[in-house]
Amino acid sequence: MKNVIIYSSVDSAYFAKLIANQLGIEPSQIIRGQFGDGELYHRLALNDYNELFGKTVIFVASTNTDQSFNELEKIGTTLAELGTSRRIFVIPYFGYSTMERAVKPGEAVTAKINARRLSQIPNSDRGNVFLMLDLHVSGILHYFEGACLRYELYSENVLTKALADLKLKDFIFGTADLGKTKWTETFANKFSVDMVFIRKSRDYKKTKVLDVIGDVKGKTIIIYDDMTRSGGTLMEAARAYLKHGAVKIYAVLSHLALNDKTVISKLVKSPIAKIISTNSHPMSQHPLVKRSKKFIIKDVSPEFVEVIKKIVGEK
């Protein structure tokens, strides 16, 4: 792929490297700096202004922080101004996805705001392509505007295989709340088993389990959720299932979007036997996660590579 270049944010360099290896290319460099007043400096490491002209450029960046999001927007605009013919934005984890609607008066619907901001990156003849994984709400795709292309990829096959490899017996699937019942049902149907539910209340900071719906006595429960950040909902659900007679708890997550290392420690000490997740979020690469036998991290970069190859016309 001589006409394909790949860059990444600092946090997502590990994911860009995985993609680059499968495409047979080397990641290109971005020079970063900071001025005395805190303003951030970025420069693509180029020898001349025409070096990227007419080329396809991949930029890999989970928008897990405001800084990563702002860099994606800034570098994307720069790439367009340098005459690249097409820009493929690989966003393994789309941040602010839980703020896809306003629940209380005056709340900023940040998922929509950020999608609009990305839509404003200048387009070209081949356009901008945004590739995202397991969105909190698929409707976020429709927040993007204009001629850009946007696709949601899924970790379903990767996670299903990881669960099958555990060779568990007498298990059923459970939700962490009532928000992901359809996806939980998808996994339950794949394994031809039943499912149970957690009913809870929540505001933007706190959650509380109200009830367990379904019979869990003597069962191993596999909790599915698209992400966990504080780990609170996941651990509360695990404790509730055990209180109602479950014998063992596993968890399967699309995004291990943990807030900090304190959350890792809490999950390691929790009653959850194993936590299976993808490597979409930078926290999946934290040393404490890698050292712990509780976490099973599965690589989803091949899902992106398959689509990238289709976009650039290579099988």
RACOR-V686948 format. One record per residue. N is the residue number from 1. RES is the residue in one letter. SS is DSSP state (hx for helix, st for strand, lp for the rest). D_CENTER is the distance of its C-alpha to the mean C-alpha in Angstrom with 1 decimal. Layout:
n/res/ss/d_center
N/RES/SS/D_CENTER
N/RES/SS/D_CENTER
//
This chain:
n/res/ss/d_center
1/M/lp/26.2
2/K/lp/28.6
3/N/lp/27.4
4/V/st/23.7
5/I/st/22.5
6/I/st/19.2
7/Y/st/18.2
8/S/st/15.3
9/S/lp/14.6
10/V/lp/15.9
11/D/lp/12.8
12/S/lp/11.2
13/A/hx/14.6
14/Y/hx/13.9
15/F/hx/11.4
16/A/hx/14.0
17/K/hx/16.7
18/L/hx/15.5
19/I/hx/15.4
20/A/hx/18.7
21/N/hx/20.3
22/Q/hx/19.8
23/L/hx/21.1
24/G/lp/24.0
25/I/lp/23.6
26/E/lp/23.3
27/P/lp/20.8
28/S/lp/22.9
29/Q/lp/23.4
30/I/st/22.9
31/I/st/25.6
32/R/st/24.6
33/G/st/27.0
34/Q/st/27.9
35/F/lp/31.1
36/G/lp/33.2
37/D/lp/32.2
38/G/lp/28.5
39/E/lp/27.7
40/L/st/25.2
41/Y/st/26.5
42/H/st/24.7
43/R/st/26.4
44/L/st/25.5
45/A/lp/27.8
46/L/lp/30.1
47/N/lp/33.8
48/D/lp/34.7
49/Y/lp/33.5
50/N/lp/33.5
51/E/lp/31.5
52/L/lp/28.4
53/F/lp/30.6
54/G/lp/29.8
55/K/lp/26.9
56/T/st/23.4
57/V/st/20.9
58/I/st/17.2
59/F/st/15.3
60/V/st/12.0
61/A/lp/10.3
62/S/lp/7.1
63/T/lp/8.9
64/N/lp/8.7
65/T/lp/12.4
66/D/hx/15.1
67/Q/hx/16.5
68/S/hx/13.6
69/F/hx/13.5
70/N/hx/17.3
71/E/hx/17.4
72/L/hx/15.3
73/E/hx/17.8
74/K/hx/20.7
75/I/hx/20.2
76/G/hx/19.5
77/T/hx/22.8
78/T/hx/24.6
79/L/hx/23.7
80/A/hx/25.0
81/E/hx/28.2
82/L/lp/28.8
83/G/lp/29.3
84/T/lp/26.4
85/S/lp/26.7
86/R/st/23.0
87/R/st/19.7
88/I/st/16.5
89/F/st/13.5
90/V/st/10.4
91/I/st/7.4
92/P/lp/4.5
93/Y/lp/2.7
94/F/lp/5.8
95/G/lp/7.9
96/Y/lp/10.9
97/S/lp/9.7
98/T/lp/12.1
99/M/lp/14.8
100/E/lp/15.2
101/R/lp/18.8
102/A/lp/21.7
103/V/lp/23.1
104/K/lp/25.7
105/P/lp/28.0
106/G/lp/26.9
107/E/lp/23.2
108/A/lp/21.2
109/V/lp/18.7
110/T/hx/16.4
111/A/hx/13.7
112/K/hx/16.8
113/I/hx/18.3
114/N/hx/15.5
115/A/hx/15.2
116/R/hx/19.0
117/R/hx/19.0
118/L/hx/16.9
119/S/hx/19.3
120/Q/lp/22.1
121/I/lp/21.5
122/P/lp/24.7
123/N/lp/24.7
124/S/lp/27.0
125/D/lp/28.7
126/R/lp/25.7
127/G/lp/23.2
128/N/st/19.7
129/V/st/16.8
130/F/st/13.3
131/L/st/10.8
132/M/st/7.4
133/L/st/5.6
134/D/lp/6.5
135/L/lp/7.3
136/H/lp/9.1
137/V/lp/12.1
138/S/hx/12.9
139/G/hx/15.6
140/I/hx/13.5
141/L/hx/14.3
142/H/hx/17.9
143/Y/hx/17.5
144/F/lp/17.6
145/E/lp/21.3
146/G/lp/23.7
147/A/lp/23.8
148/C/lp/20.3
149/L/st/18.5
150/R/st/15.0
151/Y/st/13.4
152/E/st/10.7
153/L/st/10.1
154/Y/lp/9.9
155/S/lp/9.5
156/E/hx/12.7
157/N/hx/15.2
158/V/hx/13.6
159/L/hx/13.3
160/T/hx/16.7
161/K/hx/18.4
162/A/hx/17.2
163/L/hx/18.8
164/A/hx/21.8
165/D/hx/22.3
166/L/hx/22.9
167/K/lp/26.0
168/L/lp/26.1
169/K/lp/29.0
170/D/lp/29.8
171/F/st/26.3
172/I/st/24.8
173/F/st/21.4
174/G/st/20.9
175/T/st/18.7
176/A/lp/17.8
177/D/lp/19.2
178/L/lp/20.2
179/G/lp/17.1
180/K/lp/15.5
181/T/hx/18.8
182/K/hx/18.4
183/W/hx/15.4
184/T/hx/17.3
185/E/hx/20.4
186/T/hx/18.8
187/F/hx/18.4
188/A/hx/21.8
189/N/hx/23.4
190/K/hx/22.2
191/F/hx/24.0
192/S/lp/26.8
193/V/lp/26.6
194/D/lp/26.8
195/M/st/24.4
196/V/st/24.9
197/F/st/23.5
198/I/st/23.2
199/R/st/24.6
200/K/st/23.8
201/S/st/24.4
202/R/st/22.3
203/D/lp/22.4
204/Y/lp/19.8
205/K/lp/20.5
206/K/lp/22.2
207/T/st/21.9
208/K/st/24.8
209/V/st/25.2
210/L/st/28.1
211/D/st/28.6
212/V/st/27.7
213/I/st/28.4
214/G/lp/29.7
215/D/lp/31.5
216/V/lp/29.7
217/K/lp/32.9
218/G/lp/32.9
219/K/lp/29.5
220/T/st/26.5
221/I/st/23.5
222/I/st/19.9
223/I/st/17.7
224/Y/st/14.6
225/D/st/12.0
226/D/st/8.5
227/M/st/7.9
228/T/lp/10.7
229/R/lp/11.7
230/S/lp/15.4
231/G/lp/15.7
232/G/hx/18.6
233/T/hx/17.9
234/L/hx/17.0
235/M/hx/20.2
236/E/hx/22.4
237/A/hx/21.6
238/A/hx/22.4
239/R/hx/25.6
240/A/hx/26.6
241/Y/hx/26.4
242/L/hx/28.4
243/K/hx/30.9
244/H/lp/31.5
245/G/lp/32.3
246/A/lp/29.2
247/V/lp/29.9
248/K/st/26.6
249/I/st/22.9
250/Y/st/19.8
251/A/st/16.2
252/V/st/13.4
253/L/st/9.8
254/S/st/6.6
255/H/st/4.8
256/L/lp/7.8
257/A/lp/7.6
258/L/lp/11.4
259/N/lp/13.8
260/D/lp/16.2
261/K/hx/18.3
262/T/hx/20.3
263/V/hx/17.6
264/I/hx/17.4
265/S/hx/21.1
266/K/hx/21.2
267/L/hx/19.0
268/V/hx/21.1
269/K/hx/24.2
270/S/lp/23.0
271/P/lp/24.5
272/I/st/21.4
273/A/st/22.5
274/K/st/19.3
275/I/st/15.6
276/I/st/13.7
277/S/st/10.0
278/T/st/8.0
279/N/lp/8.0
280/S/lp/4.6
281/H/lp/5.5
282/P/hx/9.1
283/M/hx/10.6
284/S/hx/10.3
285/Q/hx/13.0
286/H/lp/15.2
287/P/hx/18.8
288/L/hx/19.2
289/V/hx/16.3
290/K/hx/17.8
291/R/hx/21.2
292/S/lp/20.8
293/K/lp/21.6
294/K/lp/19.8
295/F/st/16.3
296/I/st/15.7
297/I/st/12.8
298/K/st/12.4
299/D/lp/11.7
300/V/lp/9.9
301/S/hx/11.3
302/P/hx/14.3
303/E/hx/12.6
304/F/hx/12.1
305/V/hx/15.5
306/E/hx/17.2
307/V/hx/16.4
308/I/hx/17.3
309/K/hx/20.5
310/K/hx/21.4
311/I/hx/20.9
312/V/hx/23.2
313/G/lp/25.6
314/E/lp/25.4
315/K/lp/25.3
//
